[in-house]
Amino acid sequence: MSVGTDMMNPWMTPGTSYHRELQLLKEPGLTEAEILVAATKYGAIAMQLESEIGSIAKGMVADLLILDADPM
């Protein structure tokens, strides 16, 4: 399972609808860790880009945000 919005839908707001989808995934019982994997690793697999993005490893393309807290 991966996450993503239908940007061709005129009622979708870029960014806002994506974050709302992540919030809604908690309702059926997904953990925060499962949602994070769905938004990163599985999203890359769905786009057939898992050799380039979706995880933190040598040679991968990444935008990183360093937190002073647990992201979960």
SVG drawing of the C-alpha trace seen along z (x, -y; Angstrom):
<svg xmlns="http://www.w3.org/2000/svg" viewBox="-14 -23 41 25">
<polyline fill="none" stroke="black" stroke-width="0.4" points="0.0,0.0 1.2,-3.5 -0.2,-6.9 -0.8,-9.8 -3.5,-12.1 -5.3,-12.4 -4.0,-15.8 -6.3,-15.9 -9.3,-16.1 -10.3,-19.8 -11.2,-19.4 -7.7,-18.3 -5.3,-20.8 -1.7,-19.9 0.0,-19.1 -3.1,-19.5 -4.9,-16.5 -1.8,-14.3 -1.4,-15.1 -5.1,-14.5 -4.7,-11.1 -1.8,-10.2 -4.0,-11.2 -6.9,-9.1 -4.7,-6.0 -4.7,-5.9 -8.5,-5.2 -8.3,-1.6 -5.5,-1.0 -2.2,-1.6 0.6,-2.5 2.6,-5.7 5.6,-3.5 3.4,-1.7 2.2,-5.1 5.7,-6.4 6.8,-3.3 3.7,-3.6 4.6,-7.3 8.2,-6.6 9.3,-3.1 6.0,-1.8 5.4,-5.1 8.8,-4.6 7.9,-1.0 4.5,-2.1 6.3,-4.6 9.0,-2.0 11.7,-4.3 12.8,-2.2 16.4,-2.1 16.5,-5.9 14.2,-7.1 12.1,-5.9 14.8,-4.9 18.0,-6.3 21.0,-4.5 24.2,-5.3 23.5,-6.4 19.8,-7.2 18.3,-10.6 16.9,-12.2 15.7,-15.3 16.3,-14.9 14.8,-16.7 16.8,-16.3 14.5,-16.3 15.3,-16.8 12.3,-14.4 10.9,-11.1 9.0,-11.4 6.5,-8.9"/>
</svg>
